[in-house]
Amino acid sequence: MGKIYVLRLGHRIARDKRITTHVCLVARAFGADGCLIAGDFDPHVCRTIDDVCKRWGGSFECRYIDNWRRFIRNWKSRKGSVIIHLTMYGINLPDIIEKIRSLYLEGRDMLIIVGAEKVPWEIYEQSDFNVAIGNQPHSEVAALAVFLDWLFQGSELNREFPNAELKIVPQERGKRVIKIGESAKKMGR
């Protein structure tokens, strides 16, 4: 299987701090290997994600890239790599997911692009797949979650994160978090 990275394009500190953090959190929780952020430099986002990885486990890369055009050009030059742009204008997800999944299972590395501001037309042209997660305005966070869930067919929901300090114990009511290596700790309602 290949590696999966998410490129958050056009991050704006004043508008997107929480949304970009949520894009990274969803990428991590739903099976991506990393999130790359292009736009305004805001070290808070990657520090937050690094802290989540330290406490909740797993290896996940979060970093800024200073030139997304060069990054995409370099990605495209790598043999077998794939670029997927999540949009509301592309081919509907159910019509293309099997082809994308087969490429992933062949070992192709994938770059999934989600925008913050208006996405430049060249992204549509450079992408191997423009994938529509519904044909209505929607959130890039939701689009990423839906795409990764369809790609992994729900298996990402049972993923174990190595080296975790904390782990949630699913239960019908309340919150239960176990500190790994310590006794269980109940947390408020």
DAQUIGI-V687303 format. One record per residue. PSI is psi in radians with two decimals (none if undefined). Layout:
# DAQUIGI-V687303
PSI
PSI
This chain:
# DAQUIGI-V687303
2.61
-3.12
2.65
2.16
2.54
2.30
1.97
1.90
2.25
0.57
2.32
2.10
-0.84
-0.55
-0.52
0.11
-0.90
-0.72
-0.76
-0.70
-0.74
-0.62
-0.80
-0.75
-0.76
-0.75
-0.82
-0.92
-0.53
0.23
0.02
2.81
-0.30
2.91
2.26
2.36
2.21
2.37
-2.60
2.33
2.16
1.65
-0.30
-0.69
-0.93
-0.59
-0.74
-0.80
-0.71
-0.69
-0.71
-0.78
-0.68
-0.78
-0.66
-0.05
3.10
2.89
2.20
2.24
2.30
2.13
2.83
2.57
2.43
-0.35
1.65
-0.55
-0.81
-0.72
-0.82
-0.72
-0.80
-0.69
-0.80
-0.50
-0.27
2.25
2.22
-0.07
2.70
2.46
2.23
2.17
2.13
2.19
3.09
0.06
-0.10
-2.79
2.35
2.39
-0.87
-0.41
-0.21
-0.21
-0.62
-0.71
-0.77
-0.76
-0.71
-0.64
-0.72
-0.79
-0.42
-0.20
0.19
2.33
2.45
2.40
2.06
2.11
2.23
2.38
2.86
-1.06
-3.03
2.22
2.25
2.56
-0.56
-0.43
-0.75
-0.67
-0.65
-0.40
2.48
-0.56
2.20
1.93
2.19
2.14
1.38
2.74
0.67
2.76
2.42
3.09
2.42
-0.48
-0.82
-0.75
-0.76
-0.78
-0.80
-0.80
-0.87
-0.65
-0.76
-0.71
-0.82
-0.01
0.67
-0.17
-0.43
-0.35
-0.29
0.21
2.42
2.44
1.90
2.71
0.49
2.52
-0.47
2.61
2.35
2.39
1.95
2.41
2.84
-0.69
2.69
-3.09
2.27
2.10
2.30
2.28
2.10
2.25
-0.08
3.01
2.79
2.55
2.20
2.36
2.57
-3.09
none
